Amino acid sequence: MNFSTIKYTITLIILGIVSISTGEIVTFVMLCFIIVILTNIHNVLKRILENLDKASR
């Protein structure tokens, strides 16, 4: 596990505690989906940038 994965896990745990205490479980699930999707998009864009950097050398 790298630091960003741990950071996202801690953020999701905090969001989960807040959502359970306020009764907004559906919002928590939607936020989890959004965070996972954005993380995947970010990782793909990083891989594309690495490939472009390798190709330009």
Backbone torsions as a table, in degrees:
resi	resn	phi	psi	omega
1	MET	NA	132.7	174.9
2	ASN	-95.3	174.9	-174.2
3	PHE	-62.2	-38.0	-177.6
4	SER	-67.5	-34.7	177.1
5	THR	-65.9	-41.4	177.7
6	ILE	-64.6	-40.6	179.1
7	LYS	-62.4	-42.9	178.8
8	TYR	-66.7	-37.4	179.1
9	THR	-64.4	-44.2	178.7
10	ILE	-64.2	-40.7	178.2
11	THR	-62.0	-42.8	179.3
12	LEU	-66.1	-36.9	177.3
13	ILE	-64.1	-44.0	178.3
14	ILE	-63.3	-44.3	177.2
15	LEU	-61.9	-37.8	178.6
16	GLY	-64.5	-43.2	178.7
17	ILE	-63.6	-44.4	179.6
18	VAL	-65.1	-41.9	-177.2
19	SER	-69.1	-36.6	178.0
20	ILE	-68.2	-39.5	-179.2
21	SER	-70.1	-27.9	179.4
22	THR	-97.3	-8.1	178.8
23	GLY	82.6	17.6	-178.1
24	GLU	-103.5	62.2	-176.0
25	ILE	-72.5	-35.4	179.1
26	VAL	-64.5	-39.9	177.4
27	THR	-62.6	-40.6	178.3
28	PHE	-61.2	-44.9	179.1
29	VAL	-62.5	-42.8	179.1
30	MET	-64.3	-41.5	177.9
31	LEU	-64.7	-36.5	176.9
32	CYS	-62.3	-44.9	177.5
33	PHE	-60.4	-43.6	-179.4
34	ILE	-64.2	-42.6	-179.7
35	ILE	-65.0	-42.4	179.3
36	VAL	-64.0	-44.2	-179.8
37	ILE	-63.8	-44.8	179.8
38	LEU	-65.4	-36.5	176.9
39	THR	-64.5	-42.2	178.1
40	ASN	-64.3	-42.8	178.4
41	ILE	-61.4	-43.0	-179.8
42	HIS	-62.2	-44.0	179.8
43	ASN	-65.1	-38.9	178.0
44	VAL	-65.8	-42.8	179.1
45	LEU	-65.0	-35.6	176.1
46	LYS	-64.4	-41.4	178.3
47	ARG	-64.7	-40.6	178.2
48	ILE	-62.5	-42.8	178.9
49	LEU	-63.5	-41.6	177.5
50	GLU	-62.4	-41.0	178.7
51	ASN	-65.7	-39.5	178.0
52	LEU	-67.4	-37.5	177.6
53	ASP	-65.2	-40.1	178.8
54	LYS	-66.5	-38.3	-178.0
55	ALA	-71.0	-28.7	-177.0
56	SER	-83.3	-8.3	-179.7
57	ARG	-83.0	NA	NA
